[in-house]
Amino acid sequence: MDPGIWIYEGLAEAHTMFSGLCFFAATWHWVCWDLEIFCDEHTRKPSLDLPKIFGIHLFLSGVACFGFDTFHVTGLYSPEICVSDPYALIGKVQHVSLAWSIQGFDPFFPRGIASLHAAVRALGILTGLFHLSVRPPQCLDKGLRMGNIETVLSSSIIAVFFTAFVTAGMMWYGTTTPNELFGPTHYQWDQGFFQQEIYRRVIPFRRADSKYSVEQVGVTVEFYDEKFNRVSYSNPVTVKKDARRAQLGETIELDCATLKSDGVFCSSPRDWFTFRYASFSLLFLFGHMWHATRTMFRDVFACIDPYLVAQA
């Protein structure tokens, strides 16, 4: 199946552009923070309605999740997702339908990705509409310091921490990312997936009993990248070489001349991806704890008695 522009490099460029747009949006909101959009119901003066702003962002995140699930994962509008088996032998790009049973929680079941995104999109949209239409009670507003801008910062940081933490765990332990692109997972190394019978199709040990070798089946390998885009090979020697390298995520070629590298994979892209996301998730967790503590105990840090009564 031809993925079109959504090849490995195309996905990287799309994510880079999206992250750049998010950076510019954050910069714009940082500069233009005092927009006169909301008015206080009592004073009729412009003010920042933080609970309603929270509902708007929650609703927009649910809409974005709806678009990713409906148009991306399920294949209603290309590019779909790359699905592979635990042995990284039959990976391909295909659409994934919803699964509303207990199978949706199986990490080896790709249909759970579509189901979980469908549930999250519904929850995000409904929760966003709820916060847009319902005002928090006064005790909750004062207890959680909802009128403080640092509370919004703390809440947004914990959301990013949760997303980065789950992504790092799925990359390191799960099978939602194909081995052909990122290398084997932690479980596959521990369970010895690539220690026995993995080259049965590549090297038939008993040719008299062999039925599924590369020569007999006629396997064809096809590339979708910027260098070998839509190039296919049916030569058994080339197919065997690419099959061995794809199982460990080493289908790319290293530029040994520019950086004087030795050509040895010291770490797979999966390791670097997990390390970066785990590091940033811990940074966001500590940042959330710091800002939440400053907000909740603001009077203590300012040496103000919380039980001090107003004096005439």
Secondary structure, 3 states (H helix, E strand, C coil): CCCCCCCHHHHHHHHHHHHHHHHHHHHHHHHCCCCCCEECCCCCCEECCHHHHHHHHHHHHHHHHHHHHHHHHCCCCCCCEEECCCCCCCCEEECCCCCCCHHHHCCCCCHHHHHHHHHHHHHHHHHHHHHHHCCCCHHHHHHCCCCCHHHHHHHHHHHHHHHHHHHHHHHHCCCCCCHHHHCCCHHHHHCCCCCCCCCCCCCCCCCCCCCCCHHHHCCCEEECCCCCCCEEECCHHHHHHHHHHHHCCCCCCCCCCCCCCCCCCCCCHHHHHHHHHHHHHHHHHHHHHHHHHHHHCHHHHCCCCCCCCCCC
